[in-house]
Amino acid sequence: MANHSLVLDNNTSVSTVTVAEQPLVIGQEFADVETCRRTLKDIAIAMHFDLRIVKSDRSRFIAKCSKEGCPWRVHVAKCPGVPTFTVRTLHGEHTCEGVQNLHHQQASVGWVARSVEARIRDNPQYKPREILQDIRDQHGVAVSYMQAWRGKERSMAALHGTFEEGYRLLPAYCEQIRKTNPGSIASVVATGQENCFQRLFISYRASIYGFINACRPLLELDRAHLKGKYLGTLLCAAAVDADDALFPLAIAVVDSESDENWMWFMSELRKLLGVNTDNMPRLTILSERQRGLVEAVETHFPTASHGFCLRSVSENFRDTFKNTKLVNIFWNAVYALTAAEFESKITEMMEISQDVISWFQQFPPYLWAVAYFDGVRYGHFTLGVTELLYNWALECHELPVVQMMEHIRQQMVSWFNDRQDMGMRWTSILVPSAEKRILEAIADAHCYQVLRANEVEFEIVSTERTNIVDIRSRECSCRRWQLYGLPCAHAAAALISCGHNAHMFAEPCFTVQSYRMTYSQMINPIPDKSQWRDLGEGAEGGGGARLRSVIVQGSVLQVKGPRGNQEHVAVKIEKKDKASLRRCDHRVAASTGFSSSNGLRCQPSRLCVRSKSYNCSRPSYELNYPSFVAFYADKSLKVETKFQRIVTYVGDGPARRTMALQFDFQVSDGEGL
């Protein structure tokens, strides 16, 4: 066959089977028997024949072609005194036709995992459908979607650890952050006696220092939903540096997006900033308009100005009126700096449609119009942090939580280094983005007539209107200087007329000096997890709690399986005597927290489940034998009602299969009710 090759070296009289640059020769050594098995499996797949293991123990490994009469055979034996194995005999000729279809017995989940490990290391978003297609193209073998999915899962676990291990290591990870980056805040919150994960909060000292001492008083808040094995929500508070780049201040992972979690996050953020916000200019917080978040900001930052992202507001306006001209005027109204300009734009809108009046009642102007907002947005009308969180969630959703936080930390380290180097190369007073706007203002200033009223007040006359500038209070009647932090064209004209440098009248947060200070502190590296010490009893896990480890359960975070299959609980099984566990008489105990099919909350109980029929459905992501299925009977339900559901078994063994079962059930008397 074309796929089977035998090379005989006449000079050395050594038989050699060469497969895809991986030769098998007499005398070849393997580190251990497992390496030998893997190599032979790869050869069998590459040469398209089934391998049959004749003997496998601690001292030898014998395999042959599974086709009767085919002479292909290999004998590998352990070398005396060392752990290595060597090929003793090899019959490398095939007389059979090999495997005649694309399916191969040796193409197991483990083989798939090894085949894609290098690709997954570079690209954790490698999809199961891409895996099965690449394996077919490269190896001529067809694997199922489930094999590809489980192979990726196993490879990810080998590279990054399991999702469960990631949550278990959170207390130790937080300890490492506090140890290697003194002054940083890293805490994990767990609930219940079993320490089930609920919240994680991390903020590095370098970020805290940069925001308090150098950034403009502006914070953006948003969240992104995580879509890994355990669903959750990633929260972030990000500042903006002098050159308008996002500057992550605090990051959190919570079990779900809820009012309580937003309240907790803002509480941690307030404690992080402490009294420093009292010494800063009035803080402006930008976010989406969400009830729980609005209340959290009002509770913990009562003096801050809370503005909303205009993306959703503008989309609502566009969908309501479906008029391009009206939408353009709406944005002009948004950008209007004074109430007079705003009212002028509103008049234009009303001439097109009187319905805008009712829309304004639903969305009052103080929510979206710059002219009526009592804070300073610095030109930020939409949330840049949204895209940042989306990218993080997209890049990290396949990673365990510790690896996800490490990915974010490493990206922040890279930003700090790159921006620190960039800041040291700048020689101007202001950062490039601010320098550009100042030069534009100076160019426009030459068109104005300047009348000096006194030492600090100026009247700036143009063909359109007259503006008053006060260089002492750094104000202009057009309000651009106050709202953007940089001298407007009117202010530039006044400053130039009296010999001042307009660059010196920009807010300090736009200077190169502030930019350098923002990134002056570094985020220190964290040792590999193999060097972390296990937290003993009494070790601080953060947030005032003393945690040894944290677990995650499906009842806390929704578990996501292949193709989006989601189960909302992890059912715990209390096994009885094996002899009593018959198909028609399963007595089991289940954990609390299961919701019935009618959406009602059910109480834990012992059930007698009698099987009527079953049909195999698609495989489940976590279906293990010998656990058993538990259902709950709500008091509002009739106990003998028949119903049908997809049931998932939960256990520790290898995955089996999901069943679509039809039951009639009956709550037994006695314990558990």
C-alpha positions in Angstrom: 0.0 0.0 0.0 1.1 3.6 -0.6 0.8 4.4 3.1 2.9 1.4 4.2 6.6 1.7 3.7 9.4 -0.6 4.6 13.0 0.5 4.3 15.8 -2.1 4.7 19.2 -0.7 5.4 21.6 -3.3 3.8 24.7 -1.9 5.5 23.4 -2.3 9.1 20.7 -5.0 8.5 18.2 -2.9 10.5 14.5 -2.9 9.6 12.9 0.5 9.6 9.3 1.6 9.2 9.2 5.3 8.3 6.0 7.2 8.9 5.6 11.0 8.5 9.2 11.7 9.5 8.8 9.4 12.6 10.8 6.2 11.9 10.5 3.0 14.0 13.7 1.0 14.0 15.1 -1.9 15.9 17.1 -0.6 18.8 15.0 2.6 19.1 14.5 3.7 22.7 11.5 5.2 24.4 11.5 7.0 27.8 8.8 4.8 29.1 6.1 2.4 28.0 3.5 5.2 27.7 5.7 7.0 25.2 6.0 3.7 23.3 2.2 3.3 23.2 1.7 6.9 21.9 4.4 6.5 19.2 2.9 3.2 17.9 -0.6 4.7 18.0 0.6 7.6 15.9 2.3 5.2 13.4 -0.9 3.1 13.2 -3.0 6.2 12.4 -0.5 7.5 9.9 -0.3 4.1 8.1 -4.1 3.5 8.4 -4.1 0.2 10.1 -5.6 -0.9 13.4 -3.2 -1.8 16.2 -3.9 -4.7 18.5 -2.0 -4.9 21.8 -0.9 -8.5 22.5 1.0 -7.8 25.7 1.5 -4.8 27.9 3.1 -4.8 31.3 6.0 -3.2 33.2 8.7 -5.0 31.3 7.4 -5.4 27.7 5.0 -4.2 25.1 3.9 -6.3 22.1 1.6 -5.2 19.4 0.5 -6.4 16.0 -1.8 -5.5 13.1 -5.4 -6.4 14.0 -6.0 -8.0 10.6 -5.6 -11.8 10.7 -2.7 -13.0 8.7 -0.9 -9.7 8.5 2.7 -10.1 9.7 3.2 -6.6 11.0 4.4 -7.0 14.6 6.6 -5.1 17.1 8.2 -6.2 20.4 9.4 -3.5 22.8 11.1 -4.5 26.1 12.4 -2.7 29.1 16.2 -2.1 29.3 17.7 -3.6 32.4 18.6 -1.2 35.1 17.0 1.9 33.4 13.4 3.0 32.9 13.7 3.1 29.1 12.2 0.7 26.6 13.8 -0.4 23.4 12.5 -2.1 20.2 13.7 -5.7 20.2 12.0 -7.1 17.1 10.1 -5.5 14.2 8.3 -7.0 11.3 7.5 -3.9 9.3 5.7 -5.4 6.3 1.9 -5.1 5.9 0.0 -7.6 3.6 -3.5 -6.4 4.7 -5.4 -3.5 3.1 -5.5 -1.6 6.4 -8.4 0.6 7.5 -10.7 1.3 4.5 -12.7 4.2 6.0 -11.9 7.5 7.7 -12.7 6.3 11.2 -9.8 4.9 13.2 -9.8 2.9 16.4 -6.6 4.5 17.6 -7.9 8.1 17.2 -9.0 8.4 20.8 -9.7 11.6 22.8 -6.2 11.4 24.2 -4.7 11.2 20.7 -6.8 14.2 19.6 -5.6 16.1 22.7 -1.9 15.5 21.8 -2.5 16.3 18.2 -3.9 19.8 18.9 -1.9 20.7 21.9 0.6 23.0 20.1 -2.2 24.8 18.2 -4.2 25.3 21.4 -1.2 26.7 23.2 -1.1 29.4 20.6 -4.8 29.8 20.1 -7.1 28.8 23.0 -10.1 29.8 20.9 -9.4 26.8 18.5 -12.9 25.5 18.0 -13.9 21.8 18.0 -15.3 22.0 14.5 -12.0 23.4 13.3 -10.2 20.6 15.2 -12.1 17.8 13.5 -11.7 19.4 10.1 -7.9 19.9 10.6 -7.5 16.3 11.8 -9.3 15.0 8.8 -7.2 17.2 6.4 -3.8 16.4 8.1 -4.2 12.8 9.2 -7.0 11.5 7.0 -9.0 10.5 10.1 -12.6 11.4 10.9 -13.4 12.2 14.6 -16.7 13.2 16.0 -17.5 16.6 17.4 -17.6 15.2 20.9 -14.1 13.7 20.5 -12.8 17.0 19.2 -14.5 18.9 22.1 -13.2 16.5 24.8 -9.8 16.4 23.1 -9.6 20.2 23.4 -10.9 20.1 27.0 -8.2 17.6 27.9 -5.5 19.5 26.1 -6.5 22.7 27.8 -6.4 21.0 31.2 -2.9 19.7 30.5 -1.7 23.2 29.4 -3.5 25.4 31.9 -5.1 23.1 34.5 -8.8 22.4 35.0 -11.4 25.0 35.6 -12.1 23.5 39.0 -8.4 23.7 39.9 -8.4 27.4 38.9 -11.1 28.2 41.4 -9.4 26.0 44.1 -6.1 28.0 43.7 -7.7 31.5 44.0 -6.8 32.1 47.7 -3.2 31.1 47.0 -3.2 33.3 43.8 -4.5 36.3 45.8 -1.8 35.7 48.4 0.8 35.7 45.7 -0.5 39.0 44.3 -0.3 40.7 47.7 3.1 39.2 48.4 4.8 40.1 45.0 2.9 43.5 44.6 2.7 45.0 48.1 -0.1 47.5 48.3 -2.3 45.7 45.8 -5.8 44.5 46.6 -6.6 40.8 45.9 -9.5 39.1 47.6 -11.8 36.2 46.9 -15.2 35.8 48.5 -16.8 32.4 49.0 -20.1 31.3 50.5 -21.4 28.4 52.5 -19.5 25.8 54.5 -18.0 24.3 51.3 -16.5 27.7 50.2 -18.3 27.9 46.9 -17.0 30.7 44.7 -18.9 34.0 44.6 -16.6 36.9 43.9 -13.0 37.8 43.0 -11.6 41.4 43.2 -8.1 42.4 42.0 -6.4 45.8 41.7 -2.7 46.3 41.5 -0.8 49.0 43.4 0.7 50.3 40.2 -2.8 50.9 38.8 -4.0 52.5 42.1 -0.9 54.8 42.2 -1.2 55.8 38.5 -4.9 56.7 38.8 -4.8 58.7 42.0 -1.6 60.7 41.1 -1.8 61.2 37.4 -5.0 60.2 35.6 -7.9 62.5 34.9 -10.8 62.0 37.4 -12.8 59.8 35.1 -13.8 56.2 35.5 -15.6 53.8 33.0 -17.5 50.8 34.3 -18.8 47.9 32.4 -19.1 44.1 32.4 -18.7 41.2 30.0 -20.3 37.7 30.3 -17.9 34.8 30.4 -18.7 31.8 28.3 -16.3 29.1 29.5 -17.2 25.9 31.3 -18.5 27.9 34.2 -20.3 31.0 33.2 -19.8 34.2 35.1 -19.4 37.9 34.7 -16.2 40.0 34.3 -16.4 43.5 35.8 -14.0 46.3 35.2 -13.3 49.9 36.3 -11.0 51.6 33.9 -9.5 55.1 33.9 -8.1 57.1 30.9 -4.5 58.2 30.8 -3.2 61.5 29.4 -3.0 60.2 25.8 -6.6 58.9 25.9 -5.7 55.2 26.3 -7.6 53.0 28.7 -6.0 52.4 32.1 -7.5 49.4 34.0 -7.9 50.1 37.6 -9.9 47.2 39.1 -11.1 43.9 37.8 -13.6 41.4 39.3 -15.1 38.1 38.5 -18.5 37.4 39.9 -20.9 34.4 39.7 -23.5 36.5 37.9 -24.4 40.1 37.1 -26.7 41.3 39.8 -27.6 44.3 41.9 -25.8 42.8 44.9 -22.6 42.1 42.9 -22.5 45.7 41.5 -23.1 47.0 45.0 -20.2 44.9 46.3 -17.9 45.9 43.4 -18.5 49.6 44.0 -17.9 49.1 47.7 -14.5 47.6 47.0 -13.7 50.3 44.5 -14.6 53.0 47.2 -12.4 51.3 49.7 -9.6 51.1 47.2 -9.6 54.8 46.5 -10.3 55.7 50.2 -9.9 59.3 51.1 -7.9 60.0 48.0 -11.0 60.9 46.0 -11.6 63.8 48.4 -8.4 65.4 47.3 -9.1 64.9 43.6 -11.3 67.0 41.3 -14.9 65.9 41.2 -15.0 62.3 40.0 -17.0 61.4 36.9 -18.3 57.9 36.4 -19.5 56.6 33.0 -21.5 53.4 32.6 -24.5 51.8 30.9 -27.8 52.8 32.3 -28.5 49.8 34.6 -30.7 50.0 37.7 -28.4 48.1 40.0 -25.3 50.0 38.9 -27.0 53.4 39.2 -28.0 52.6 42.8 -24.5 51.3 43.6 -22.8 54.5 42.3 -25.3 56.7 44.3 -24.6 54.7 47.4 -20.8 54.5 47.4 -19.9 57.6 45.3 -22.7 60.1 46.2 -20.7 63.2 45.2 -19.6 61.8 41.8 -21.2 62.8 38.5 -22.7 59.7 36.9 -23.0 59.8 33.1 -24.3 57.1 30.7 -22.9 55.7 27.5 -24.7 57.3 24.6 -24.5 54.2 22.4 -27.6 52.6 23.7 -29.4 56.0 23.9 -28.6 56.9 20.3 -29.6 53.4 19.1 -33.0 53.8 20.8 -33.4 57.2 19.2 -32.5 55.8 15.8 -34.8 52.8 16.1 -37.6 55.1 17.2 -37.5 57.7 14.4 -35.6 55.9 11.6 -34.7 59.3 10.1 -31.0 59.9 9.2 -31.3 63.7 9.3 -33.0 63.6 12.7 -30.3 61.3 14.1 -27.6 63.7 12.8 -29.3 66.7 14.5 -29.6 64.5 17.7 -25.8 64.1 17.8 -25.3 67.8 17.3 -27.6 68.3 20.3 -25.5 65.8 22.3 -22.3 67.7 21.5 -23.8 71.2 22.2 -21.8 72.8 25.0 -24.3 75.4 26.1 -28.0 75.4 26.8 -28.6 77.9 24.0 -27.0 75.7 21.4 -28.9 72.7 22.7 -32.3 74.5 22.5 -31.5 75.5 19.0 -30.9 71.9 18.0 -34.1 70.8 19.7 -36.1 73.3 17.8 -34.7 71.9 14.5 -35.7 68.4 15.6 -39.2 69.4 16.5 -39.6 71.0 13.1 -39.1 67.5 11.6 -41.1 65.5 14.1 -43.1 66.5 17.1 -42.8 63.0 18.6 -39.3 63.9 19.9 -41.1 65.6 22.8 -42.4 62.3 24.1 -39.0 60.7 23.6 -37.4 63.5 25.7 -39.8 62.6 28.5 -38.5 59.0 28.4 -34.9 60.1 28.1 -34.4 63.4 29.9 -31.5 65.5 28.4 -29.5 65.4 31.6 -28.8 61.7 30.8 -27.2 62.3 27.5 -26.7 66.0 26.7 -23.3 67.6 27.5 -25.0 71.0 28.0 -27.0 69.6 31.0 -24.5 67.1 32.4 -23.1 68.3 35.7 -19.7 66.5 35.4 -16.8 66.5 33.0 -16.7 63.7 30.3 -13.4 65.0 28.6 -15.0 64.1 25.3 -15.9 60.5 26.2 -19.5 59.8 25.1 -19.3 56.0 24.7 -17.5 53.4 26.8 -14.1 52.3 25.5 -13.9 49.8 28.3 -16.7 47.8 26.6 -14.4 46.8 23.8 -11.6 46.0 26.2 -13.8 43.7 28.2 -15.1 42.0 25.1 -11.6 41.3 23.9 -10.6 39.9 27.3 -13.7 37.7 27.4 -13.1 36.5 23.9 -9.4 35.7 24.5 -9.8 34.2 27.9 -13.2 32.4 28.1 -11.5 29.1 27.4 -9.1 29.5 30.3 -9.5 28.7 34.0 -10.0 31.7 36.2 -6.4 32.0 37.4 -5.1 31.7 33.9 -7.6 34.3 32.7 -6.4 36.7 35.4 -2.8 36.0 34.6 -3.5 36.7 30.9 -5.0 40.1 31.9 -2.1 40.8 34.2 0.5 40.0 31.6 -1.2 42.2 29.1 -1.2 45.0 31.6 2.5 44.4 32.2 3.1 44.8 28.5 1.1 48.0 28.3 3.0 49.5 31.3 6.4 48.7 29.7 5.5 49.9 26.2 3.8 53.1 27.5 6.6 53.8 29.9 9.2 53.6 27.1 7.0 55.7 24.8 6.6 58.4 27.5 10.3 58.7 28.0 10.8 59.4 24.3 8.4 62.4 24.3 10.0 65.8 24.6 7.0 68.1 24.4 5.0 69.5 27.3 1.8 67.8 26.4 1.1 64.2 25.2 0.7 63.9 21.4 -3.1 63.8 21.3 -3.4 66.9 23.5 -0.6 68.6 21.6 -2.5 68.1 18.4 -5.7 69.7 19.8 -3.8 72.7 21.2 -2.1 73.4 17.9 -5.5 73.3 16.2 -6.9 75.8 18.7 -3.9 78.1 18.2 -4.4 78.0 14.4 -8.1 78.9 14.8 -7.2 81.7 17.3 -5.6 83.9 14.6 -9.1 84.5 13.2 -10.4 86.2 16.3 -10.3 89.8 17.5 -9.1 90.0 21.2 -10.3 92.8 23.5 -8.6 92.8 26.9 -11.0 93.9 29.7 -8.5 93.6 32.5 -5.5 91.4 33.6 -7.4 88.2 33.4 -10.6 88.8 31.4 -10.8 89.0 27.6 -13.5 89.5 25.0 -13.0 87.3 22.0 -14.9 88.6 18.9 -15.7 86.6 15.8 -18.1 86.9 12.9 -20.4 84.4 14.7 -20.5 85.5 18.3 -18.5 87.0 21.2 -17.0 84.9 24.0 -15.6 85.9 27.4 -12.4 84.2 28.6 -11.1 84.3 32.2 -7.5 83.0 32.2 -7.3 83.0 36.0 -10.2 80.6 36.5 -9.5 78.9 33.2 -13.0 79.4 31.8 -14.6 80.4 28.5 -18.2 81.2 27.9 -18.3 78.5 25.2 -17.5 76.0 28.0 -15.1 73.9 25.9 -12.1 74.7 28.1 -14.0 73.6 31.2 -15.4 70.4 29.7 -12.3 69.2 27.8 -9.5 70.4 30.0 -7.6 72.0 27.2 -7.7 75.7 26.1 -10.2 76.3 23.3 -9.5 78.6 20.4 -10.9 81.6 22.3 -8.7 80.9 25.3 -5.7 80.4 23.0 -6.3 83.8 21.4 -6.5 85.5 24.8 -3.3 83.7 26.0 -1.4 84.5 22.9 -2.4 88.2 23.1 -0.8 88.6 26.5 2.3 86.5 25.7 1.4 83.3 27.5 2.1 79.8 26.3 -1.3 78.0 25.7 0.4 74.7 26.5 1.0 75.7 30.1 -2.8 76.2 30.7 -3.8 72.7 29.9 -4.9 70.5 32.9 -2.0 68.7 34.5 -3.5 65.3 33.5 -2.6 66.0 29.9 1.1 66.6 30.4 3.9 64.2 29.5 5.0 64.4 33.1 1.6 63.0 34.3 1.8 60.3 31.6 5.2 59.2 32.9 3.9 59.2 36.4 0.9 57.1 35.4 3.2 54.3 34.4 6.0 54.9 36.8 5.1 51.9 39.0 5.5 48.4 37.6 3.4 45.3 38.0 5.7 42.7 39.4 5.8 39.1 38.1 4.1 36.2 39.9 5.8 32.9 40.4 4.5 29.8 38.6 1.7 28.0 40.5 4.0 25.1 41.2 5.9 27.3 43.6 2.8 28.6 45.5 2.5 27.2 48.9 -0.8 25.6 49.9 -2.7 27.9 52.2 -3.1 26.2 55.5 -6.0 26.6 57.9 -6.2 30.2 59.0 -4.4 31.6 56.0 -6.0 34.8 54.8 -7.9 34.3 51.5 -8.9 37.9 51.2 -11.9 40.0 52.0 -11.5 39.1 55.7 -12.4 35.5 55.1 -10.0 32.7 56.0 -10.1 30.3 53.2 -8.0 27.3 52.4 -9.4 26.7 48.9 -12.5 27.7 46.8 -14.7 25.3 44.9 -17.1 26.0 42.1 -20.3 24.1 41.5 -22.8 24.1 38.7 -25.4 25.3 41.2 -23.3 28.5 41.7 -22.2 29.2 38.1 -24.0 27.7 35.1 -22.0 24.9 33.5 -21.6 25.1 29.8 -21.1 21.9 27.8 -20.5 21.3 24.1 -22.5 23.2 21.6 -23.8 25.5 24.3 -25.5 22.7 26.3 -26.0 24.3 29.7 -27.0 22.7 33.0 -27.9 24.8 35.9 -27.1 22.4 38.8 -24.6 19.9 39.9 -26.5 17.1 41.4 -24.8 15.3 44.3 -25.6 11.6 44.7 -25.6 9.7 47.9 -24.9 6.1 46.9 -26.6 3.2 48.7 -25.8 -0.4 48.8 -25.1 -1.5 45.2 -27.4 -4.5 45.5 -30.4 -2.2 46.1 -29.7 0.1 43.2 -31.8 -1.7 40.6 -33.1 0.0 37.5 -36.7 0.2 38.8 -35.8 1.1 42.4 -33.2 3.8 42.7 -33.2 5.5 46.1 -30.9 8.6 46.1 -30.4 11.8 47.8 -29.9 15.1 45.9 -28.4 18.4 46.8 -30.5 21.5 47.2 -31.0 24.2 44.6 -32.7 22.3 41.7 -35.5 24.0 39.9 -38.4 22.0 38.5 -39.5 22.2 34.9 -42.4 24.5 35.9 -39.9 27.1 37.2 -40.8 26.7 40.9 -38.2 26.3 43.6 -38.2 22.8 44.9 -37.2 21.4 48.3 -34.7 18.5 48.6 -36.3 15.1 49.1 -35.6 11.4 48.7 -37.3 10.0 45.6 -38.2 6.6 44.3 -37.7 6.9 40.6 -39.2 4.1 38.4 -38.0 4.1 34.8 -40.7 3.6 32.1 -38.6 4.0 29.0 -35.4 5.5 27.7 -33.8 6.6 24.5 -30.2 7.5 23.9 -29.8 11.2 23.2 -26.6 13.2 22.3 -23.7 12.8 24.7 -23.5 15.1 27.6 -20.5 17.1 28.6 -20.5 15.5 32.1 -22.3 12.2 32.3 -20.6 9.7 34.6 -21.4 6.2 35.8 -22.3 5.0 38.5 -24.1 8.1 39.7 -27.8 8.3 39.5 -30.5 10.8 38.6 -32.4 12.8 41.2 -35.6 14.7 40.7 -37.6 16.9 43.1 -41.3 16.9 43.6 -42.7 20.3 44.3 -45.6 20.4 46.7 -47.7 22.2 44.1 -47.3 19.3 41.7 -49.2 16.0 41.6 -46.7 13.3 42.7 -47.8 10.8 40.1 -47.6 13.1 37.1 -45.5 11.7 34.2 -43.0 14.0 32.5 -40.0 13.8 30.2 -36.6 15.6 30.5 -33.1 15.4 29.4 -31.1 14.1 32.4 -27.4 14.5 33.1 -25.6 12.1 35.4 -22.9 13.7 37.5 -19.9 11.8 38.9 -16.2 11.3 38.9 -15.7 8.6 36.3 -15.3 8.8 32.5 -18.1 10.3 30.5 -20.9 8.1 29.4 -24.2 9.2 27.8 -27.2 11.4 28.4 -30.6 9.7 28.4 -34.0 11.2 27.5 -36.0 9.5 30.3 -39.7 9.3 30.9 -40.6 8.8 34.5 -43.5 8.5 36.8 -42.3 9.5 40.2 -43.4 9.2 43.8 -42.1 10.9 46.9 -41.3 8.2 49.5 -42.2 8.7 53.1 -39.6 9.1 55.8 -36.2 10.8 55.8 -35.3 13.5 53.5 -38.7 15.3 53.3 
